[in-house]
Amino acid sequence: MIAWGLVFLLAPETQANLIHKIAAALKPGGKFLFTAPYQKCEWSDILTGRKSISLGADAYRRIVGAAGLILDDEAEDEGQNYYYFARKPDDSEG
């Protein structure tokens, strides 16, 4: 599942609920990639004009873990997009 440039358009509580719902929907071994700025910040989205809220990497790590997902990797590209690569543990991982 991919959520590119979308999660941060939601209210903080809704972001956490979304990650939990995605975790519940994934099959064991299923992957979830989402983007959100590394730093905690707020801004007006250029495309939608909506308020955007990044909870920051530490908060996203906590939410992903609390949802039962494993955060395999994080990365930033040359355009300063920050990626979170999560997956649901498969049956051999518990």
Residue pairs with C-beta under 8 A, 6 or more apart in sequence:
1 22
1 25
1 26
1 30
1 31
1 32
1 33
2 32
2 33
2 34
3 18
3 22
3 32
3 33
3 34
3 35
4 33
4 34
4 35
5 35
5 81
6 34
7 15
7 18
7 19
7 34
7 35
7 36
8 15
8 36
8 37
8 52
8 53
8 54
9 45
9 48
9 50
9 52
10 18
10 53
11 53
12 53
12 55
15 53
15 55
15 63
16 63
19 32
19 34
19 60
19 63
19 64
19 67
19 69
20 63
20 66
20 67
22 32
22 67
23 32
23 64
23 67
23 68
23 69
23 88
24 67
26 32
26 69
26 87
26 88
27 88
28 88
28 89
28 90
28 91
29 87
29 88
29 89
29 90
30 87
30 88
31 85
31 86
31 87
31 88
32 69
32 86
32 87
32 88
33 83
33 84
33 85
33 86
34 83
34 84
34 86
35 81
35 82
35 83
35 84
36 54
36 55
36 60
36 82
36 84
37 54
37 56
37 82
38 54
38 56
38 57
38 74
38 76
38 82
39 54
39 56
39 57
40 54
40 55
40 56
40 59
41 53
41 54
41 56
42 51
42 52
42 53
42 54
43 51
43 52
44 50
44 51
44 52
45 51
45 52
55 63
57 74
57 82
57 84
60 84
61 71
64 70
64 71
64 84
64 86
65 71
68 88
68 89
69 86
69 87
69 88
69 89
70 86
70 87
70 88
70 89
70 93
71 84
71 85
71 86
72 85
72 86
72 87
73 83
73 85
74 82
74 83
74 84
74 85
75 82
75 83
75 85
76 82
76 83
77 83
